[in-house]
Amino acid sequence: MTEHPPVIVHPPSPSGGRRVTVHGQIVGLAHGRGDVAEFLRRAGLCEPAEDITLDDPRLVEWRGGDLDDWPIPPA
């Protein structure tokens, strides 16, 4: 069995965001990197003043695109 990192950023949704789960629990819908970083802070995975490395595969698994893939919501 493959162990996943604690944070999963799911594929982009048609509405423009990406669901984020921490330890299997949905923590919110991110619309950019800043949202993901804030979810990590709130979950206690990093300190407020600490730089967050969102491209660390031991911490975050990006599904359906990487940290630069953010869909534009429909008008």
N, C-alpha and C positions, 0 to 999 in steps of 0.2 A: 504494500500500500504506500502510495506517495504522500508525503506530508506537505500540506500547503502552508504558505506563510500566513501570519495572523490576519492580514488585510487583503481582501479581494476587491478589486475595482472591476465591476462587471461591464459587459459590452454596452456601447452607447444605445440609448433608447430612442425611439422615434420622437419623443417629446423634447429631446435635447440634453438630457442628463445621463449620468452613469451611477447606478446603485453601488453603494459601498457597504461591505460587511466586514466586521471585526470579530474574530473568533466565532464565525458563523451567525452572528446577529446583525441584522440590518441597522446601520447607524444613520443613513440618510442618502440623499440624492445629490451627487456632486455635479457642479457645472464648470469646474476648472480645478487646477492643481491646488489652489488655496483652500478650497472646500475639503479636499482629501487631507491636506495637512492639518486643518482644524479638527477633522474627525479623529485623526491620530492623537492630537493633543488631548481632546476630550476623553478619549479612551485610555489615556495614561501611558501611551506607548512612547512618548517623548516629553521633554520638559518644554515649557512655553518659550524660553529663550534659545532652545537648542535648534540647530539646523536640521531639517528633516530631509533625509535622502529618499525621495519617492521612487528612485530607480533601483533601490536595493532589493534584489529578488528574494532575500531572506525575510524581508518585511512586507513587501507589497507584490501581489500577483496582478498583472494587468491582463484582462481578458478582452478580446475583440478590439485590440488596439493598444497603443502605448500611452505614456503620460502626455503626449502631444495631440492625441485624438479626442477632440471634443466636438460633437455635432452642433450645428446651428439649429436652434429650435424652429419649427415651422412658423411662418408669419400668420 
